[in-house]
């Protein structure tokens, strides 16, 4: 659903998709071919997901990084 100029930020339970054995891992890897993908590090930590078990190529951001992304991209859309 992301437009060509969009980035993807995984937050809350969305960070589970970053695990290489997750059901969403293949689709996320495909999305990473066309979009930068970010993950909110405090959400990873809260769920006990270590960076060692994650897909390569995902950039970790903190809350300040989250805010910075909202200023870099024209629109923000959350999906539940």
C-alpha positions in Angstrom: 0.0 0.0 0.0 3.0 2.3 0.3 3.6 4.8 -2.5 7.0 4.9 -4.2 8.2 7.8 -2.2 7.1 6.4 1.2 9.0 4.9 4.1 7.7 2.2 6.4 8.0 2.5 10.2 7.1 -0.5 12.3 5.8 0.3 15.7 4.1 -1.6 18.6 3.3 -5.2 17.6 4.3 -4.4 14.0 7.9 -5.0 15.0 7.2 -8.8 15.2 7.3 -8.7 11.4 11.1 -8.0 11.6 11.9 -11.5 12.8 13.2 -13.6 10.0 10.8 -16.4 10.8 7.7 -14.3 11.0 4.7 -14.8 8.6 5.3 -11.3 7.3 9.0 -11.5 6.7 8.8 -12.3 3.0 6.5 -9.5 2.3 8.5 -7.1 4.4 11.7 -8.1 2.5 9.9 -7.4 -0.8 8.8 -4.0 0.5 12.4 -3.2 1.5 13.4 -3.4 -2.2 11.4 -0.2 -2.8 11.1 1.5 0.5 13.3 2.4 3.5 12.1 0.5 6.5 12.5 1.7 10.1 11.6 0.2 13.4 11.0 1.9 16.8 13.7 0.5 19.0 11.8 0.9 22.3 9.0 -1.3 20.9 11.6 -4.0 20.0 13.0 -3.8 23.5 9.6 -4.0 25.1 8.8 -7.2 23.2 12.2 -8.8 23.8 13.2 -8.8 20.1 17.0 -8.6 19.7 18.5 -7.0 16.6 20.4 -10.3 16.0 17.1 -12.0 15.0 15.9 -9.3 12.7 15.9 -8.9 8.9 18.9 -7.1 7.6 18.5 -3.5 6.2 16.1 -2.2 8.8 17.1 1.1 10.5 16.4 1.5 14.2 15.0 4.8 15.4 14.2 6.1 18.9 11.3 8.5 19.6 13.3 11.5 18.3 13.9 9.6 15.1 10.2 8.8 14.9 9.4 12.5 15.1 12.1 13.3 12.5 10.5 10.8 10.1 7.1 12.6 10.4 8.8 15.8 9.4 10.6 14.2 6.4 7.5 12.6 4.8 4.5 14.6 3.7 1.8 12.2 5.1 1.6 9.7 7.9 -0.8 6.7 7.9 -1.1 4.2 10.7 -2.6 0.8 10.1 -3.9 -1.3 12.9 
